[in-house]
Amino acid sequence: MSGGPSGETFDTAKALDAAIAIYSGHTTEELAEQSMRDELKAEFIEVLKELYHEGVVDVYYTDFVTQ
């Protein structure tokens, strides 16, 4: 995936793995609550900052699907 203005690329596999680890431990009922999604998103951002050495500023969901 393309990075910032300098055009660097980065591997998103670590981010996907972190998302699966964080969100898969919760029921669809829990994830239906906005407060829970906000809490997990904050946790996800902190994990991403660790994985990508503070290179992550925020996370924006374009889709949120539960099964």
C-alpha positions in Angstrom: 0.0 0.0 0.0 1.2 3.5 -0.8 2.3 5.6 2.1 2.6 9.4 2.5 3.7 12.2 0.1 7.1 10.6 -0.3 5.5 7.6 -2.0 6.9 5.0 0.4 5.0 1.7 0.7 4.3 -0.3 3.7 3.0 -3.8 4.5 -0.6 -3.9 5.8 -0.5 -7.5 6.8 0.5 -6.6 10.4 -2.5 -4.2 10.6 -4.9 -6.9 9.3 -3.6 -9.4 11.8 -4.0 -6.9 14.6 -7.6 -6.1 13.5 -8.5 -9.8 13.4 -7.0 -10.4 16.9 -8.8 -7.4 18.4 -12.2 -7.7 16.9 -12.7 -11.5 16.6 -12.8 -11.9 20.4 -16.2 -10.1 20.5 -19.8 -11.1 19.8 -21.8 -9.4 17.1 -24.0 -8.0 19.9 -21.0 -6.4 21.5 -19.8 -5.0 18.2 -23.3 -3.6 17.4 -22.7 -1.1 20.3 -21.1 2.1 19.2 -19.3 2.5 22.5 -17.7 -0.9 22.2 -16.6 -0.2 18.6 -15.1 3.2 19.8 -13.2 1.4 22.6 -11.8 -1.3 20.3 -10.9 1.3 17.7 -8.8 3.2 20.2 -7.1 0.0 21.2 -6.5 -0.8 17.5 -4.9 2.6 16.9 -2.5 2.1 19.9 -1.5 -1.3 18.5 -0.9 0.2 15.1 1.2 3.0 16.5 3.4 0.3 18.1 3.6 -1.8 15.0 4.3 1.1 12.6 6.4 3.2 15.0 4.0 6.1 15.5 3.4 6.3 11.8 -0.4 6.0 12.3 -2.4 9.0 13.2 -6.0 7.7 13.0 -8.1 5.0 11.6 -11.2 5.5 9.4 -13.5 2.6 8.7 -15.0 2.4 5.2 -16.9 -0.8 6.1 -17.8 -2.6 9.2 -19.3 -6.0 8.7 -20.2 -8.6 11.3 -21.3 -12.1 10.9 
